[in-house]
Amino acid sequence: MTLSFAVTWDYRCPFARNAHEHVLTGLAAGADWQVRFLPFSLGQAHVEEGQPSVWDKPGDDKGILALQAGVAVRDEFPGAFPAVHRALFAARHDEGLHLEDRAVVGRVLSGAGAPADAVFERVDSGAALETVRREHEEFAASHHVWGVPTFISGERAVFVRLMNRAPAGADPAPSVGAVERTLDLLDGWADLNEFKHTSLPR
C-alpha cells in the first residue's frame, strides 16, 4: 500500500537534512511512498511582529535563496531534484558554505545536474518566491506548521528530529524503517502528543 505524506524543509536545519536524507534514500531504493516536499521558511517563521516579512525583503534572509532554488528544481527539473536537494543540504552542513551566496548556490546546482541559469530565471522572476510563500502559508494555516522537518499525513502533522543521517549510498533499510515508524506513530497513535528524551547517549 502506497504511503502518501509530505515533509517540510529549510536547508539551514540539520534535522531537516537528516530527515530528508532518509526520505531520499528510501525513495531511491524503491520505497512505495508518494512524497510531497514542502518548503518552509525558518526566517519567516521567526519574523518579529511589526517587522518586514521575508516575502517583502527576501534579500535580508540567509536561507530563502536556496529554498527558492530547491523549489524551482522540484517543479521544473524534478529528475534533478534528489541530487540537488542532497547537495544543498551538504553545502550548508558538510561544507559550511553560505547559501545566501548566489555563486555558491549556482555551483551546487550545476554540480548536481540542474541548469543554474534556468533555475535563477525562476528565482529572479519572483515565481519561485511566490511558490515558497504560498506553500509555507498554506500549511502554517492548515496544519499549524511552525518548523522543519514536519511530517504531514492527512489532517495530522508532527515535528520530528531524527538523530542519524543517511548519506548517498547508505543501506536503505534503516531509512525506510525510520520514515515508516514515524508515519505509523503519526497516523496510528493519536494519543501520543510529545515524547522527548531528556538526554541521548551518543
N, C-alpha and C positions, 0 to 999 in steps of 0.2 A: 504494500500500500504506500503510495507516494505521500511523503510528509511535506506539507506546504507551510512555509514560515518566512518571516522577514527578520533582518538583523541590521541594526544601525551601526554607523561608523563615523569616526573623525580620525584622521591619520595621526593626530597628536597623542592618542591614548594607547598606552602599551597593552592594556587589557583588550581593547578593540583589536589590536594586532594579533594577540593570542587567539581570540575567538574566530576571527576571520581566517587565520591560517588553518584552523581546524575545519571550518566550513569549506574552504577551497580544497583542502586535502581530501575531504570526504567526497566532494563533487568530482574531483579528478579521478578518484577510484571507482566512480560509478554509483555512488550512493543515490538512492531513489528519493531525492529531495527536489522540491521546487522552491528556489530561494529568491527572495526579493532583497536586494542590497539597498539599504536606505541611508542617504546622507543625513547627518545631524551635526549642526554646528555648535561645538562647545563654546566658541566665542559668543555666539548669540545667546546661548543658554545662560551666560554669565554677565550679560549686559545689565548694568545697574539702571534702576528706574530713572527715567528722565534723560538718559544718555542716548546718543545716536545708535541705531541698530547696525549690525553687521551688514544688513542688506543695503543700508543707505551709505555706509562707509566701508566697503569691503577691503580697501587698501590698508585699513588700520588693523585688520585681523590677520594673525600669522598662520591660520590654518585654512582659510577659505579658498585660496588659490588652488591648492592641491585637491580640496574637496570638489571644487568645480571641475577640475581636470578629470578626476575619477568618475564623476557623473557623466561627463561628456563621452569618455571612453565606454562606460557602461551602456550608454544609449546609442552611440553612433558606431562604435567599433567593438561590439560585445565579444568577438573572438579574442581580442587582446586584453580584455578586462582582467581575467585572473592573473596574468603576468604583471600587468600594470599595478593592480591592487597590491600584490605582494611587494612589488618593487618600491612603491611609495611608502609603505609601512617600513620596509627595510632601510630606505634612505633616511627616514626620521630616527628610527630606533637602533639600527645596527651601525649606521654610518654617521649619525649625529648631524645630518645636513639640514639646512634651513629650507623648509617647504614654502616659505613666502618668497623665495628667490625664484624668479621665472626661469632663469638659466638652469637651475638645479632641476626644477620640475620638467623642463624641456628635455634635459639629458636622460632623466628617468623614463620619460615617455618613449623616447626614441630607442633607448636601450632595451625596453620591454616590448618593442614591436608595434607601437602606436604612432601614427603620424602627428608629430607635435604641432606642426603648423595648423592642421585642420582642427585639432583639439583647442588650440588657443583662439581660433576663429570663433568657436562656440563660447569661449570664455569672454572674449572681447565684445561680442555682440550682446552680452547680457543674458543669453538664453540659458547658459549653464547655471548662473546665479539664480535665475528665476525658478529653475527646476529644484535646486537645493532648497530655496526658500519655501516653495510650495510643499515639498515632501516633509521638510522639517516641521512646518507649521501644522500640516495635516495630522501627523502622528503625535505631536505635542498636545494637540487638541483632542484627538480621538482616543488615545491610549495613555495620555499623561506622561509621555516620554520626556525624560529630563537628562539622560546621559547615554553613554556608549560603553560597552555594547549592550543594547537591549534586544532581546529576542521577542518576537511578536507572533502569536498564533491565534487566529480568530479574534475574539474580543479581549484576550489576555496578553499581557506583556510583562517581562521580567528583566531587570538589570542583572547581569551575570559577570563575575570575574573568574575566568579560568586561569589557573596558575602556570600551566605548561604550554609550550609552543608546539607547532607542527610545521617546521620548515619544509621547503620543497623537497620531495623525495622521502619524506618520513613515512613510517608504517601507518597506513590509514586506519587501522583498527582502533587505536586509542581515540583518534579524531571522531570517527563515526560514533563510538561509544559515548564520548563527551557530549556531542551535539544531541544525540538521541536521548540520552539521560536527561539533559536539560529540558528538552521538549516534553518528555514524559512527565517530569515534575510540573512543568508549566500547564500542560493540558489535563494531567491526570490526578493532581493533588492540589485542589484549590485552597485547601485549609492551610497550606504552608505559605506564609507571607514573608518571613525573614528567617534566615539560617546563616549565621556568620561566625566563623571561628574566631576565638579571642586571640589566637596566635597560630602560626603554622611552622612546624619544624621543617627546616629546609636544609 
